[in-house]
Amino acid sequence: MRSERVAIIGGGVGGLTAALLLAARGLDVILLERAATVGGKMRETVIGGRAIDAGPTVFTMRWVFDEILAQAGAALEDHLTLRPADILARHAWGAAARLDLHADIDASADAIGAFAGLDASRGYRAFCDRARRIYAVMEPAFIRAARPTPLSVAFAGGIGAFRDVSPFATLWQALGEHFGDPRLRQLFGRYATYCGCSPFHAPATLMLIAHVEQSGVWLVEGGMHRIARMLRLLAEARGATIRTGVEVTEILVGGGRATGVRLADGEVIACNAVIANADVAALAAGHFGAAAQRAVPRAGVAPRSLSAVTWAMLAEVEGFPLDRHNVFFGDESATEFADLFDHARLPDSPTVYVCAQDRGGGEYPVGRPERLLCLVNAPPCGDHFKPNATEIARCETNALALLARAGLRLTTSPENTVVTTPSGFEQLFPATGGALYGRTVHGWQASFQRQGAGTRLPGLYLAGGGIHPGAGVPMAAMSGRMAVERLMADLASTRRFHRMAMPGGMLMG
């Protein structure tokens, strides 16, 4: 099958997964990445000679990578060192209110009971059971399905199971059925932001994220970017060619199908198929030429999910016992998400996430600055409205003030801090406005409206966090696998009807 050549645009997790699986099946694979290194949104930055994860920081659904590597004849444990996190996240509301969620449901229930009372503990157990039931339906019927529909999900699990999925209630409404304490609704409502959404508009189906985390949050030794490097090395070992620092400007078409790509320097690479590991918005905006633009529906790229302002830094830490994952809540979720989605502005009282990358599983040795990634959600307006230096400084002041309310004091310097804003993410991922999760999943139908692996242009396939099954590292990997499965099925179908010589001198299709 080396005669079948596939060009992959973009070296994010979806593209790398596709490269690995195609190379393992014997195809001639060339992956082209615009940046200097692979990883896409799974990026890292180096400050003071120390690498800091500046993209995704949470590794869940390990089974996805176990399956993908097994398909390629490898084992995850031979290439990554993973440690299960005992504390999923540490949460704080000021200095007096603190709550840890644990990998063990009983430990979390006890902690919630001590935090908010016995009814809250019971509500949490019922919430966990509901999240488990939702996940049991959605994994086979949605996550693993190439093109799910509401009807296919309903038929797969039955009407009772579909009712458990709770597609017609918002996440915020469903949380009210389990938690009377507004702080707990605020905490679990944060799961909507994992998809770049608002808990006031996202479906209650997202409760399944609670079950995903309880099934295992893993700490990756060496940082999350090790996952991208692992996929690259495995793909190259199986024959894939990976080029970085090269930009694809056009997907070429001949005979009504994708036949190659053109690079910014004019080089043309011919191929039998193309996988674009890029945001659908980039194709719809014409960044890869008119033929690719017509291959996707423009309606499939809006509305946009959230962007972010991030601070990757080396900082001295005092006053708060950070764990690996920490969340500091502002005053009110309704105001925060109204600022983000209704007013398209940075919130005055943001929730702040802090990933302390030198912590987890023990005390951090005092005496040197720590590697931190701090994040606040932001509107995806990086292509038409760029917060100025004053607005970013005010956002930073508000975030630091919130951390200080919880007792956390950070000491850093400009040379030890790298700030990325929505406009910065727009430059990294053009045509997105800085949206980090594709389109939003507001409303019960939105999850089913994401673009799938196939397109209107034969020979062109899509992968990435903006493609079905959705945002997040494991989902992006799943999208790469789905693109490979769709491509291989199409190649098999094409070969089944190859031209052949028949007696009498006639060529039959």
Secondary structure, 3 states (H helix, E strand, C coil): CCCCEEEEECCEHHHHHHHHHHHHCCCEEEEEECCCCCECCCCEEEECCEEEECCCCCECCHHHHHHHHHHCCCCHHHCCCEEECCEEEEEEECCCEEEEEECCHHHHHHHHHHHHCHHHHHHHHHHHHHHHHHHHHHHHHHHCCCCCCHHHHHHHHHHHHHHHHCCCCEHHHHHHCCCCCHHHHHHHHHHHHHHCCCCCCCEHHHHHHHHHHHCCCEEECCCCHHHHHHHHHHHHHCCCEEEECCCEEEEEEECCEEEEEEECCCCEEECCEEEECCCHHHHHCCCCCHHHHHCCCHHHHCCECCEEEEEEEEEEEECCCCCCEEEECCCCHHHHHHHHHHCCCCCCCCCEEEEECCCCCCCCCCCCCEEEEEEEEECCCCCCCCCCHHHHHHHHHHHHHHHHHCCCEEECCHHHEEEECHHHHHHHCCCCCCCCCCECCCCCCHHHHCCCCECCCCCEEECCCCCCCCCCHHHHHHHHHHHHHHHHHHHHHHHHCCCEECCCCCEEC
